[in-house]
Amino acid sequence: MSQIVKDSKEIEDYYNQHLEVLRRIHHLIKQRIKNKRQITYSDIIGFISKQNLKSEVYTQIIVWCNYNIRKGNFFIDF
């Protein structure tokens, strides 16, 4: 397998590895916007950066969000 395919499979696995953290962030964002619109991957990135959350977990979540945006997916569904 090429390195790009391996990397993309690893990035897709970030979702399963950090599902609880993603659900918590999703819930907090949902409360802030009061269900006025769908939550986007960029909302998650913005939340992490505004809250100044720094760890390997949050870095992987940001990479996963960017990956999905580049694939053309903008809205997150749980």
Backbone torsions as a table, in degrees:
resi	resn	phi	psi	omega
1	MET	NA	143.9	178.8
2	SER	-73.6	160.8	-178.1
3	GLN	-63.6	-36.1	-179.6
4	ILE	-64.0	-42.8	179.0
5	VAL	-65.1	-42.0	177.9
6	LYS	-62.1	-44.2	180.0
7	ASP	-63.3	-41.6	-179.1
8	SER	-67.6	-36.8	176.3
9	LYS	-65.9	-38.3	178.1
10	GLU	-65.2	-42.1	179.3
11	ILE	-64.8	-41.1	178.4
12	GLU	-63.0	-29.5	178.5
13	ASP	-73.5	-16.8	178.2
14	TYR	-56.8	-35.0	179.8
15	TYR	-58.0	-49.5	-179.1
16	ASN	-68.3	-34.5	-178.4
17	GLN	-69.7	-31.2	-172.9
18	HIS	-123.1	32.2	-175.4
19	LEU	-59.8	-43.1	-178.5
20	GLU	-65.4	-41.0	178.2
21	VAL	-64.6	-42.8	178.6
22	LEU	-62.8	-41.6	178.1
23	ARG	-63.6	-39.7	178.9
24	ARG	-64.5	-45.6	178.6
25	ILE	-63.0	-44.0	179.0
26	HIS	-58.0	-44.4	-179.7
27	HIS	-63.7	-43.4	179.7
28	LEU	-64.7	-41.1	178.2
29	ILE	-66.2	-41.4	179.6
30	LYS	-59.2	-40.7	177.4
31	GLN	-65.4	-39.1	-178.2
32	ARG	-68.4	-40.3	-178.1
33	ILE	-91.7	-2.8	174.4
34	LYS	54.2	42.8	176.1
35	ASN	56.1	29.6	179.9
36	LYS	-79.4	-21.1	-179.7
37	ARG	-157.3	171.7	177.1
38	GLN	-73.6	150.6	178.9
39	ILE	-87.2	134.6	-178.9
40	THR	-105.6	165.1	176.3
41	TYR	-62.8	-33.7	178.9
42	SER	-69.0	-27.1	173.6
43	ASP	-62.1	-41.1	-179.9
44	ILE	-66.3	-44.1	178.1
45	ILE	-61.5	-45.3	179.2
46	GLY	-62.1	-40.7	179.1
47	PHE	-62.2	-46.3	-179.1
48	ILE	-62.2	-42.9	-178.4
49	SER	-72.3	-38.3	179.6
50	LYS	-68.9	-33.4	178.7
51	GLN	-82.9	-4.6	179.2
52	ASN	57.4	43.4	179.6
53	LEU	-84.2	120.7	-175.8
54	LYS	-130.5	114.3	170.9
55	SER	-170.5	172.3	179.9
56	GLU	-61.8	-35.7	-180.0
57	VAL	-60.7	-49.1	-178.0
58	TYR	-68.6	-34.2	175.2
59	THR	-62.8	-43.5	178.6
60	GLN	-65.9	-36.7	177.7
61	ILE	-65.2	-41.6	177.7
62	ILE	-63.0	-43.1	177.4
63	VAL	-60.9	-43.5	179.5
64	TRP	-62.8	-42.2	178.2
65	CYS	-63.7	-45.7	178.0
66	ASN	-61.0	-39.8	178.1
67	TYR	-59.3	-45.7	-179.9
68	ASN	-67.8	-37.3	177.2
69	ILE	-63.3	-42.4	179.3
70	ARG	-66.2	-27.3	176.5
71	LYS	-78.2	-7.8	178.7
72	GLY	97.4	7.6	177.0
73	ASN	-95.1	123.6	-176.6
74	PHE	-111.0	-30.0	-176.9
75	PHE	-104.2	138.6	-177.9
76	ILE	-96.9	137.8	178.2
77	ASP	-125.0	135.5	174.4
78	PHE	-117.0	NA	NA
